[in-house]
Amino acid sequence: MSKQKQLDTSMFWNAKQTLTHNRLVNVIVGNRGGGKSFGAKEFAIDNFIKNKEQFGYIRRYKEDLKEPMLKFFDDIRYKYPDYEFKVEGNKFYIRLRPLNEKAKWTDEDIAGYGFYLSVANNRKSIPYPFITVLIFDEFLLEIGNQVYLANEPHKLMGLYETIARPGTDHPRVVMFMLANA
């Protein structure tokens, strides 16, 4: 049996390295396939498993969120063989594989939430006390694809403030804004 070559991951974006700059909002623009989305997901999953801190996954429109949510864990679940993943509604679930295969998922298994900016104002009164990471994927549009929202930066920061609750005892929330160059 031949050994499989180890992939050199040094060329991929690293969320932990970005966080050494100590910024709340981190704009990451790079080549397609550079590991931006994968790295952000890996950071969010690890953060939930180790610290029980949740994440928010943001897209611009409802249509932009549906398929990426359903496939969110598909490319990364292999890194976590002892865990199960599920997406239901706007929630991401992660749990250690239970001994009883019929064990029900619980609120303790909620690792994150999906948000779309076009209706972000509707979330203003909902608390998210355990979210500490936000991922705004594909924040830059490619030419000819859709349009930006009216007052999009304002809506994004409004959603950020709804979740992070500045001026309260809410834990620090960092946001990764990811896009292809």
C-alpha positions in Angstrom: 0.0 0.0 0.0 1.5 3.3 -1.1 1.5 6.4 1.2 -0.6 9.2 -0.1 1.3 12.5 -0.6 0.6 15.0 2.2 -0.9 18.2 0.7 1.2 21.4 1.4 -1.3 23.7 3.0 1.1 26.6 3.5 -0.3 28.2 0.3 -3.8 28.4 1.8 -5.3 31.3 3.8 -5.1 30.8 7.6 -7.7 32.3 9.8 -5.5 32.0 12.9 -2.7 34.0 11.3 -5.2 36.7 10.2 -6.5 37.0 13.8 -3.0 37.9 15.1 -3.7 41.4 13.6 -6.4 41.7 16.3 -9.1 43.3 14.0 -12.9 42.8 14.3 -13.5 43.0 10.6 -11.1 41.1 8.4 -11.4 41.5 4.6 -9.8 38.5 2.8 -9.6 38.7 -1.0 -7.5 36.1 -2.8 -7.3 33.6 -5.6 -10.1 31.1 -6.2 -9.2 27.9 -4.5 -6.9 29.7 -2.0 -8.7 28.2 1.0 -10.6 31.2 2.2 -14.1 29.6 2.7 -12.5 26.3 3.8 -10.3 28.0 6.3 -13.1 30.1 7.7 -15.3 27.0 8.1 -12.5 25.1 9.8 -11.9 27.9 12.2 -15.6 28.2 13.0 -16.0 24.4 13.5 -12.9 24.1 15.7 -14.1 27.1 17.7 -17.5 25.4 18.3 -16.0 22.0 19.2 -13.4 23.5 21.6 -15.3 26.5 23.1 -19.0 25.9 22.2 -18.9 29.3 20.5 -21.2 29.6 17.5 -20.8 31.2 14.1 -22.9 33.1 11.6 -22.7 32.5 7.9 -23.8 35.4 5.8 -24.8 35.7 2.2 -26.5 38.6 0.3 -29.8 37.0 -0.7 -31.9 34.1 0.4 -31.2 32.3 -2.9 -27.5 32.7 -2.3 -27.7 31.1 1.1 -29.8 28.0 0.4 -27.4 25.7 -1.5 -24.2 26.8 0.3 -25.9 26.0 3.6 -27.0 22.6 2.5 -23.5 21.8 1.3 -21.6 23.8 4.0 -20.0 20.7 5.6 -19.5 18.6 2.5 -15.9 19.5 1.8 -14.7 19.5 5.4 -16.5 16.7 7.3 -13.6 14.3 6.5 -11.4 16.3 8.9 -13.8 15.4 11.7 -14.4 11.7 11.6 -15.8 11.5 15.2 -18.4 14.2 14.5 -21.8 14.4 12.8 -23.0 17.4 10.9 -26.5 18.6 10.0 -28.2 21.6 8.4 -31.8 22.3 9.2 -33.6 25.5 8.3 -31.2 28.4 9.1 -29.2 26.3 11.6 -25.9 24.4 11.5 -25.5 21.5 13.9 -22.4 19.7 15.0 -22.1 16.9 17.6 -19.8 14.1 18.6 -21.1 10.9 17.1 -23.5 9.4 19.7 -23.4 5.8 20.7 -27.2 5.6 20.1 -27.7 6.3 16.4 -31.3 7.4 17.1 -30.2 10.1 19.6 -32.1 13.4 18.9 -30.2 16.6 18.0 -30.6 19.3 20.7 -30.1 23.1 21.0 -26.7 22.3 22.5 -25.7 21.0 19.0 -26.4 24.3 17.2 -23.0 25.5 15.9 -24.2 28.4 13.8 -26.9 30.2 11.9 -27.3 31.3 8.3 -28.2 35.0 7.6 -29.0 36.8 4.4 -28.4 40.5 4.3 -31.4 41.4 2.3 -33.6 41.0 5.4 -31.0 41.5 8.1 -33.1 44.2 9.7 -35.7 41.6 10.6 -33.2 40.1 13.1 -32.7 43.2 15.3 -34.5 41.9 18.3 -33.1 38.4 18.3 -30.2 37.8 20.6 -27.3 35.5 19.5 -25.3 35.4 22.7 -22.9 32.6 21.7 -21.9 33.8 18.2 -18.3 34.9 18.1 -17.4 34.4 14.4 -19.2 35.8 11.3 -18.3 34.7 7.8 -19.6 36.8 4.9 -18.8 34.7 1.9 -18.6 36.1 -1.6 -19.0 39.7 -0.4 -17.6 41.0 -3.7 -19.8 40.3 -6.8 -18.3 39.2 -10.1 -19.2 41.4 -13.1 -22.7 40.6 -14.4 -23.8 38.5 -11.3 -26.6 40.1 -9.3 -26.4 43.5 -7.7 -25.3 44.9 -4.4 -28.0 45.7 -1.9 -28.9 49.4 -1.4 -27.0 50.6 1.6 -25.2 47.2 1.8 -22.3 48.3 4.1 -24.9 49.9 6.5 -27.0 46.6 6.5 -23.9 44.5 7.1 -22.8 46.6 10.1 -26.4 46.7 11.4 -26.3 42.8 11.3 -22.9 42.8 13.0 -24.2 45.1 15.8 -27.3 43.0 16.2 -25.2 40.0 16.8 -22.1 41.5 18.6 -24.1 43.9 20.8 -21.4 46.5 21.3 -21.4 48.1 24.7 -22.7 44.9 26.4 -21.0 41.9 27.9 -21.4 39.9 24.7 -18.2 38.1 23.8 -15.9 39.7 21.1 -17.2 38.9 17.5 -14.8 38.8 14.6 -16.0 38.9 11.0 -14.3 37.4 8.0 -15.4 39.0 4.7 -14.3 36.6 1.9 -14.1 37.1 -1.9 -12.2 36.1 -5.0 -9.8 38.6 -6.5 
